[in-house]
């Protein structure tokens, strides 16, 4: 995130005025969601996904929590350290996704 978040922010800003940037942002987001969906599907197959949470909903949670935008807000705007962000993210993902 440390390296990609600033680039994603530039792309996000450009996407509102440049069609190619908007398409690149859309492709990047689709690829990120697809990759993160695989993690959640594996949790579901192994019985570790929280009861009542569908893999699709779980993938959306991962997509939101692991977004470059959230990383930027917490580290750049709120001055969190990378370590604090990582601890928070791990706890948030565990509480939102995992059974028991």
C-alpha positions in Angstrom: 0.0 0.0 0.0 2.8 2.4 0.8 3.9 2.4 -2.8 0.6 2.0 -4.6 -1.6 4.3 -2.6 -0.1 7.5 -4.0 -0.4 6.2 -7.5 -4.0 5.2 -7.0 -4.8 8.7 -5.6 -3.4 10.3 -8.8 -5.4 7.9 -10.9 -8.5 8.5 -8.9 -8.1 12.3 -9.4 -7.4 11.9 -13.1 -10.3 9.5 -13.7 -12.9 12.3 -13.3 -11.4 14.2 -16.3 -9.7 11.6 -18.4 -11.5 8.6 -19.9 -8.3 6.5 -20.2 -7.5 7.1 -16.5 -11.1 6.2 -15.6 -10.8 2.9 -17.5 -7.5 2.1 -15.9 -8.9 2.8 -12.5 -11.9 0.5 -13.3 -9.6 -2.3 -14.5 -7.4 -2.0 -11.4 -10.4 -2.1 -9.1 -11.9 -5.1 -10.9 -8.6 -7.0 -10.7 -8.2 -6.1 -7.0 -11.7 -7.3 -6.2 -11.2 -10.5 -8.2 -8.0 -11.3 -6.3 -9.5 -10.5 -2.9 -12.5 -12.6 -3.8 -10.3 -15.6 -4.1 -9.2 -15.2 -0.5 -12.7 -15.0 0.8 -13.8 -18.0 -1.3 -11.0 -20.0 0.2 -12.2 -19.0 3.7 -15.7 -20.1 2.8 -14.5 -23.5 1.4 -12.4 -24.2 4.5 -15.3 -23.3 6.9 -13.7 -20.3 8.3 -16.0 -17.6 6.9 -18.4 -16.1 9.5 -21.8 -17.7 9.6 -24.4 -15.8 7.5 -21.7 -14.0 5.5 -21.8 -14.8 1.8 -18.5 -15.0 -0.1 -19.7 -12.1 -2.3 -20.4 -9.9 0.8 -17.1 -10.9 2.3 -15.3 -10.0 -0.8 -16.9 -6.5 -0.7 -15.8 -6.1 2.9 -12.2 -7.0 2.0 -12.3 -4.7 -1.1 -13.5 -1.8 1.1 -11.2 -2.3 4.1 -8.1 -3.0 1.9 -8.7 -0.1 -0.4 -5.9 2.4 -1.2 -8.3 5.1 -0.2 -8.7 3.8 3.4 -5.0 3.4 3.7 -4.4 7.0 2.5 -7.1 8.3 4.9 -5.6 6.6 7.9 -1.9 7.0 7.2 -1.6 10.3 5.3 -4.6 12.2 6.6 -4.8 10.8 10.2 -1.0 10.2 10.6 -1.3 6.5 11.5 2.0 4.5 11.2 2.1 1.6 8.8 2.3 -0.7 11.7 -0.8 0.7 13.3 -2.7 0.5 10.0 -1.6 -3.2 9.6 -2.8 -4.1 13.2 -6.1 -2.3 12.6 -6.6 -4.0 9.2 -5.8 -7.4 10.6 -8.3 -7.0 13.5 -11.0 -5.5 11.2 -10.7 -8.3 8.7 -10.7 -11.0 11.5 -13.8 -9.5 13.1 -15.7 -9.0 9.9 -14.8 -12.3 8.1 -13.9 -15.1 10.4 -16.1 -17.5 12.3 -15.8 -17.7 16.0 
